[in-house]
Amino acid sequence: MDFTFTEEQNMLKDSVARFVQDNYDFDSRCKIADSEEGFSRDHWNTFAELGWLSIPFTEEQGGFGGGVIDNMLVMEEFGQALVLEPYLATVLLFGGLLSKSSNVALQEQCIAPVIEGTLQGAFAYTESQSRFALNDVQTSAQKTADGFVLTGEKVMVINGGSADKIIVSARTSGKSCDAEGISLFLIDSAAAGVTVKRYRTMDGQCVANIVLDNVAVNSEALVSELDQGLTLMSSVVQEAIIAVSAEALGAMNKLLFTTVVYTKAREQFGVAISSFQVLQHRMVDMFSTCEEVRSLLYRAACSVAEGSDEAEKNVMALKVKVGNAGKYMGGEAMQLHGGMGMTDELDVGHYAKRLRMINTLFGDSDHCQQRFAQLSFA
């Protein structure tokens, strides 16, 4: 596998890194997090001006023509500063589903506004009983003369409170856990019968529960082929796991850097605590953990980009490592910072919380380890 980035990819990475360094210090992030929407519209418009919102879309769709590697580079830099703007929700999930959809009319209607930064999107797929199973769908879509009527509730919808349009998974046939019979529909968040209940997660991110009460849509709102939505969802979620794993790596690297700097400045018994061999060993272990995550990230990203038969297995292995490493890195950083590592005034705890939340996205380490075992012994 070739891990060398292209000149364009290095320029993209440097561009995001400069923006984060110049505009996303911890105090600025706290102010954004405390705002009503939980992200900055000004920053989002800047993302659009810099072309970042166009990265995953093909040139025919008006995009940059990037792929999973480009998304990985962006998300790693975002993780360094705990960027709050809904790049994952609007561009990678919502936009990713549209980009891979066979519905050209919906692509023409929605992709351009996403790239321009004028349309916020969300993907509503999780239900209270489903845990991490994409195929566990009880939200129903009943066929009518004009289209479909959607009824059900989706939970923990990322960016659901700010989304203008939402892609919803619903069952059009079969039983609640069947692989076939799931379809994806595009709905307007302000449509009759849609109720959005916003709240925040432990890391300060804004999510929502979305209740659908006989929401009428026409047949043109089908994002996927009828009854074949699971294949489309699985493909997009697989790439999203790469993206959030890259974000986690960025957060872990920041924790390592912050901890090393702190131990060099913190003195005890008249010397910097970084001179204590036992603490040096712990920081070396933190560094090794980051490198292990990076190795698995590159392996998984390359296998997905190349369409390898081992792609899902590699992605599951990555997600297991990210979940376990995130807990370890957060715990070590807080311990080495002492009691102040637990306070909201210091950024360390915020990184640890975000890593915990990333572990739960698209399957925690236990779930992914079980799936990895199934793939290994199938």
DAPESUL-V951274 format. One line per field, one symbol per residue. psi: psi as a letter, one per 20 degrees, with the letter a starting at -180 (. if undefined). A space follows every 50 residues. Layout:
psi=???
This chain:
psi=pojpqrghhhggghgggggghhilrgghgggghirghjrphghghggghi jhiigiqrhhjjahkabhgghggghghhhhjlpiqlggggghfghggghi qinhghghhhgghghijipprqoohprhiidjohinoipqopprhidqpp papqqlopjhhiphqppppqpirarhjqhqjpqpqpqphjqpipppoqrq rhjiqprqpoponlopqrhiiohrqpjkhhgggggghghhggghhggggg gghggggggggghhhpqpkjqpiiiphhhghhhghgghgghgggghghgg gghghikqhjggghgggghggggghgggggggghgiibhiiiqiiqighh ghghhghhhipkorhgghhghggghhj.
